[in-house]
Each structure stands twice: as structure tokens, then as C-alpha cells.
């Protein structure tokens, strides 16, 4: 077997990446506050694609907010 295992590397990266964990928690919090959107996503798989597209399009703004949040935590 080859030593290069990209999936394992990605899993390790995301498990150890604090910013990613905070991003996930922010998403969980948002879905808890908006359960109707979460249920809509579960019922309609196209909503997952739309949500993912929106997250990718807005990722620079999300990253700025996370950086601002980190600065305020210090």
C-alpha cells in the first residue's frame, strides 16, 4: 500500500484544525436556530447543493468573521 493517503490526511487536517471546528459549531448553532431550513435540506437533496454553493461563495466573508471573532476572544 502506498504511504500517500489523501483521505486520511484530510481527516487528520480537519480533526486538528481549530478554525474548521469553530466553523462547524457556528453551522450547528445556526441550524439549531433555524430548524425549518435544516428540515428542508433533509427533505430536498438539491438544498444541500445550494447550501454548499452558498457556503463556498461566502467563504471569504465567513473567514473574515471568524478572524474577527478570534481577535475578540483574546
Secondary structure as a PSIPRED ss2 file (coil, helix, strand):
# PSIPRED VFORMAT (PSIPRED V4.0)

   1 X C   1.000  0.000  0.000
   2 X C   1.000  0.000  0.000
   3 X C   1.000  0.000  0.000
   4 X C   1.000  0.000  0.000
   5 X C   1.000  0.000  0.000
   6 X H   0.000  1.000  0.000
   7 X H   0.000  1.000  0.000
   8 X H   0.000  1.000  0.000
   9 X H   0.000  1.000  0.000
  10 X H   0.000  1.000  0.000
  11 X H   0.000  1.000  0.000
  12 X H   0.000  1.000  0.000
  13 X H   0.000  1.000  0.000
  14 X H   0.000  1.000  0.000
  15 X H   0.000  1.000  0.000
  16 X H   0.000  1.000  0.000
  17 X C   1.000  0.000  0.000
  18 X H   0.000  1.000  0.000
  19 X H   0.000  1.000  0.000
  20 X H   0.000  1.000  0.000
  21 X H   0.000  1.000  0.000
  22 X H   0.000  1.000  0.000
  23 X H   0.000  1.000  0.000
  24 X H   0.000  1.000  0.000
  25 X H   0.000  1.000  0.000
  26 X H   0.000  1.000  0.000
  27 X H   0.000  1.000  0.000
  28 X H   0.000  1.000  0.000
  29 X H   0.000  1.000  0.000
  30 X H   0.000  1.000  0.000
  31 X H   0.000  1.000  0.000
  32 X H   0.000  1.000  0.000
  33 X H   0.000  1.000  0.000
  34 X C   1.000  0.000  0.000
  35 X H   0.000  1.000  0.000
  36 X H   0.000  1.000  0.000
  37 X H   0.000  1.000  0.000
  38 X H   0.000  1.000  0.000
  39 X H   0.000  1.000  0.000
  40 X H   0.000  1.000  0.000
  41 X H   0.000  1.000  0.000
  42 X H   0.000  1.000  0.000
  43 X H   0.000  1.000  0.000
  44 X C   1.000  0.000  0.000
  45 X H   0.000  1.000  0.000
  46 X H   0.000  1.000  0.000
  47 X H   0.000  1.000  0.000
  48 X H   0.000  1.000  0.000
  49 X H   0.000  1.000  0.000
  50 X H   0.000  1.000  0.000
  51 X H   0.000  1.000  0.000
  52 X H   0.000  1.000  0.000
  53 X H   0.000  1.000  0.000
  54 X H   0.000  1.000  0.000
  55 X H   0.000  1.000  0.000
  56 X H   0.000  1.000  0.000
  57 X H   0.000  1.000  0.000
  58 X C   1.000  0.000  0.000
  59 X H   0.000  1.000  0.000
  60 X H   0.000  1.000  0.000
  61 X H   0.000  1.000  0.000
  62 X H   0.000  1.000  0.000
  63 X H   0.000  1.000  0.000
  64 X H   0.000  1.000  0.000
  65 X H   0.000  1.000  0.000
  66 X H   0.000  1.000  0.000
  67 X H   0.000  1.000  0.000
  68 X H   0.000  1.000  0.000
  69 X H   0.000  1.000  0.000
  70 X H   0.000  1.000  0.000
  71 X H   0.000  1.000  0.000
  72 X H   0.000  1.000  0.000
  73 X H   0.000  1.000  0.000
  74 X C   1.000  0.000  0.000
